[in-house]
Amino acid sequence: MKYIITERQYKLLSEQEEEILTIPYAHFQDWDMLQVFLKRRKNPPYKISGNLELSHFSIESLGNLESVDGNLYLRRTPIKSLGNLKSVGGDLDLDRSSIESIGNLESVGGGLYLEGTSIESLGNLESVGGTLNLRDSSIKSLGNLKSVGGSLYLRRTPIKSLGNLKSVRGHLVLQGSTIKTLGNLESVGGNLFLEGTPISKKYTEEEIRSMVNAGGYVYL
């Protein structure tokens, strides 16, 4: 299949000399055409200004993509790794995808959605600005994660510790998980749900509150 590149699109890329190519995806609205552009430029590191909608696409790689200023949607795709991607300014939606590794990802400004995935670790990710949904996933480690700006959902997961996590500004939902320790957790802004977990059988509500500053109710 041939892709016809417009003069505007060619000029957009050919004038850029910086080390990382900035691409406004709204000028393309076609992932395959964008790949033609990148191939002609010998697949340089690049970033997307604005949103990138790829849900339900047969996408397996993001190439040398390093950042997305807006939202990145990859719901129900066969992608297994985010590769060199370091940051997403808005939401990152990977629900029901085939993702196994988030690669070099360090920060997500909005929500991160990984429900029903086989992801086991969050690797080098340090912060999520909004909701973090890992419900029904295979998560075992939160890696370097230190803060969640919204609610954190870990319902029915095999996770045993929250590791380096220090704060959750919303609710923390751990119902039906295998959690045994709250790790370095210092504060939860909303409710703390621990029903049906090993930790709920080990501590009383008073003991939980002595470990964590919970702004809402503690459910055991």
PLY file of the C-alpha trace (Angstrom):
ply
format ascii 1.0
element vertex 220
property float x
property float y
property float z
element edge 219
property int vertex1
property int vertex2
end_header
0.00 0.00 0.00
1.28 3.49 -0.92
1.00 6.44 1.45
0.86 9.92 -0.07
2.66 12.48 2.06
1.32 16.04 1.82
3.61 19.03 1.37
2.56 20.33 4.79
3.46 17.06 6.51
6.80 16.82 4.73
7.69 20.41 5.62
6.67 19.81 9.23
9.26 17.09 9.66
11.99 18.19 7.26
12.44 21.56 8.99
13.16 19.99 12.37
16.78 19.54 13.29
16.54 18.87 17.03
17.67 15.59 18.50
14.10 14.53 19.36
11.50 15.02 16.64
8.26 16.70 17.79
5.21 15.43 15.93
1.66 16.85 16.23
-0.30 13.67 15.59
-3.38 15.72 14.71
-1.66 16.57 11.41
-1.59 12.87 10.50
-4.42 10.93 12.16
-2.91 7.81 10.62
-0.43 5.61 12.46
0.79 3.82 9.33
1.52 7.09 7.54
3.43 8.31 10.56
5.59 5.20 10.40
6.40 6.01 6.76
7.57 9.46 7.85
9.71 8.06 10.64
11.26 5.45 8.39
12.27 8.16 5.93
13.95 9.98 8.80
15.75 6.75 9.79
13.51 6.19 12.84
14.76 8.99 15.13
13.67 9.46 18.76
10.38 11.37 18.71
7.62 12.76 20.90
3.93 13.35 20.25
2.33 16.71 21.00
-1.35 16.20 21.78
-3.19 12.88 22.10
-2.38 9.54 20.48
-5.37 7.22 19.96
-4.37 3.65 19.09
-6.96 1.55 20.94
-7.95 -1.66 19.11
-5.10 -1.15 16.57
-2.84 -4.11 15.69
0.11 -2.21 17.14
3.06 -4.13 18.58
5.70 -1.38 18.99
5.91 2.38 19.55
9.35 2.52 17.97
11.55 5.27 19.44
8.67 7.22 20.99
9.95 8.96 24.16
6.98 11.05 25.33
3.35 11.97 24.70
2.18 15.40 25.88
-1.49 14.40 26.01
-3.32 11.07 26.39
-2.10 7.74 25.01
-4.76 5.11 24.34
-3.65 1.50 23.78
-6.68 -0.38 25.10
-7.09 -3.93 23.74
-3.94 -3.89 21.59
-1.32 -6.67 21.17
1.52 -4.42 22.35
3.79 -6.11 24.90
6.21 -3.31 25.87
6.28 0.49 25.88
9.95 0.41 24.92
11.70 3.81 25.25
8.60 5.75 26.33
9.50 7.82 29.42
6.49 10.03 30.09
2.82 10.59 29.29
1.36 13.97 30.21
-2.27 12.82 30.36
-3.92 9.40 30.70
-2.30 6.13 29.63
-4.92 3.47 28.92
-3.68 -0.12 28.50
-6.75 -1.94 29.82
-7.13 -5.48 28.44
-4.01 -5.12 26.27
-1.20 -7.70 25.97
1.26 -5.46 27.83
3.96 -7.28 29.80
6.43 -4.45 30.47
6.11 -0.67 30.73
9.74 -0.36 29.66
11.43 2.93 30.65
8.26 4.72 31.73
8.93 7.12 34.63
5.81 9.27 34.99
2.15 9.53 34.00
0.48 12.89 34.55
-3.08 11.56 34.44
-4.50 8.11 35.12
-2.84 4.78 34.33
-5.16 1.92 33.42
-3.85 -1.65 33.40
-6.94 -3.65 34.34
-6.92 -7.28 33.22
-3.32 -7.24 31.96
-0.46 -9.67 32.64
1.85 -6.88 33.87
3.87 -8.01 36.92
5.96 -4.92 37.77
5.77 -1.14 37.34
9.54 -0.97 36.97
10.98 2.58 37.07
7.61 4.35 37.22
7.73 6.86 40.11
4.47 8.77 39.97
0.92 8.64 38.62
-1.02 11.90 38.77
-4.50 10.40 38.63
-6.13 7.01 39.14
-4.02 3.84 38.95
-6.17 0.84 38.07
-4.49 -2.58 38.32
-7.62 -4.53 39.14
-7.57 -8.19 38.02
-4.00 -7.82 36.71
-0.96 -10.03 37.44
0.90 -7.26 39.32
3.40 -8.45 41.92
5.53 -5.33 42.43
4.91 -1.57 42.25
8.62 -1.08 41.51
9.81 2.49 42.23
6.30 3.94 42.51
6.13 6.56 45.29
2.87 8.44 44.80
-0.60 8.15 43.27
-2.58 11.36 42.84
-5.96 9.63 42.61
-7.26 6.25 43.79
-5.29 3.01 43.57
-7.16 -0.20 42.67
-5.44 -3.53 43.38
-8.52 -5.67 43.81
-7.95 -9.41 43.15
-4.21 -9.17 42.42
-1.27 -11.33 43.61
0.61 -8.36 45.09
2.04 -8.92 48.60
3.61 -5.51 49.41
3.19 -1.87 48.38
6.97 -1.48 48.33
8.18 2.14 48.08
4.70 3.67 47.76
4.28 6.52 50.26
1.02 8.26 49.43
-2.36 7.70 47.76
-4.53 10.82 47.60
-7.73 8.93 46.81
-9.02 5.51 47.89
-6.78 2.47 48.24
-8.65 -0.69 47.23
-6.96 -4.00 48.08
-9.98 -6.27 48.50
-9.31 -9.89 47.58
-5.59 -9.32 47.00
-2.75 -11.26 48.67
-1.32 -8.15 50.38
0.69 -8.91 53.52
2.38 -5.58 54.24
1.69 -1.92 53.49
5.41 -1.34 53.01
6.41 2.33 53.30
2.87 3.68 52.91
2.37 6.84 55.01
-0.98 8.28 53.96
-4.26 7.50 52.19
-6.53 10.45 51.47
-9.70 8.41 51.04
-10.91 5.03 52.30
-8.69 1.99 52.80
-10.30 -1.29 51.71
-8.62 -4.42 53.07
-11.46 -6.97 53.22
-10.47 -10.54 52.43
-6.71 -9.91 52.55
-4.05 -11.57 54.76
-3.34 -8.17 56.34
-6.96 -7.80 57.45
-6.60 -10.94 59.58
-3.32 -9.78 61.10
-4.14 -6.27 62.34
-6.98 -4.33 63.96
-8.27 -1.02 62.61
-6.41 0.82 65.36
-3.15 -0.88 64.44
-3.65 -0.03 60.76
-4.27 3.62 61.65
-1.12 3.69 63.76
0.82 2.70 60.62
-1.04 4.76 58.02
-2.71 8.17 58.18
-6.05 7.28 56.59
-8.32 10.20 55.77
-11.41 8.04 55.39
-12.70 4.71 56.69
-10.63 1.56 57.13
-12.52 -1.53 56.01
-11.33 -4.89 57.37
0 1
1 2
2 3
3 4
4 5
5 6
6 7
7 8
8 9
9 10
10 11
11 12
12 13
13 14
14 15
15 16
16 17
17 18
18 19
19 20
20 21
21 22
22 23
23 24
24 25
25 26
26 27
27 28
28 29
29 30
30 31
31 32
32 33
33 34
34 35
35 36
36 37
37 38
38 39
39 40
40 41
41 42
42 43
43 44
44 45
45 46
46 47
47 48
48 49
49 50
50 51
51 52
52 53
53 54
54 55
55 56
56 57
57 58
58 59
59 60
60 61
61 62
62 63
63 64
64 65
65 66
66 67
67 68
68 69
69 70
70 71
71 72
72 73
73 74
74 75
75 76
76 77
77 78
78 79
79 80
80 81
81 82
82 83
83 84
84 85
85 86
86 87
87 88
88 89
89 90
90 91
91 92
92 93
93 94
94 95
95 96
96 97
97 98
98 99
99 100
100 101
101 102
102 103
103 104
104 105
105 106
106 107
107 108
108 109
109 110
110 111
111 112
112 113
113 114
114 115
115 116
116 117
117 118
118 119
119 120
120 121
121 122
122 123
123 124
124 125
125 126
126 127
127 128
128 129
129 130
130 131
131 132
132 133
133 134
134 135
135 136
136 137
137 138
138 139
139 140
140 141
141 142
142 143
143 144
144 145
145 146
146 147
147 148
148 149
149 150
150 151
151 152
152 153
153 154
154 155
155 156
156 157
157 158
158 159
159 160
160 161
161 162
162 163
163 164
164 165
165 166
166 167
167 168
168 169
169 170
170 171
171 172
172 173
173 174
174 175
175 176
176 177
177 178
178 179
179 180
180 181
181 182
182 183
183 184
184 185
185 186
186 187
187 188
188 189
189 190
190 191
191 192
192 193
193 194
194 195
195 196
196 197
197 198
198 199
199 200
200 201
201 202
202 203
203 204
204 205
205 206
206 207
207 208
208 209
209 210
210 211
211 212
212 213
213 214
214 215
215 216
216 217
217 218
218 219
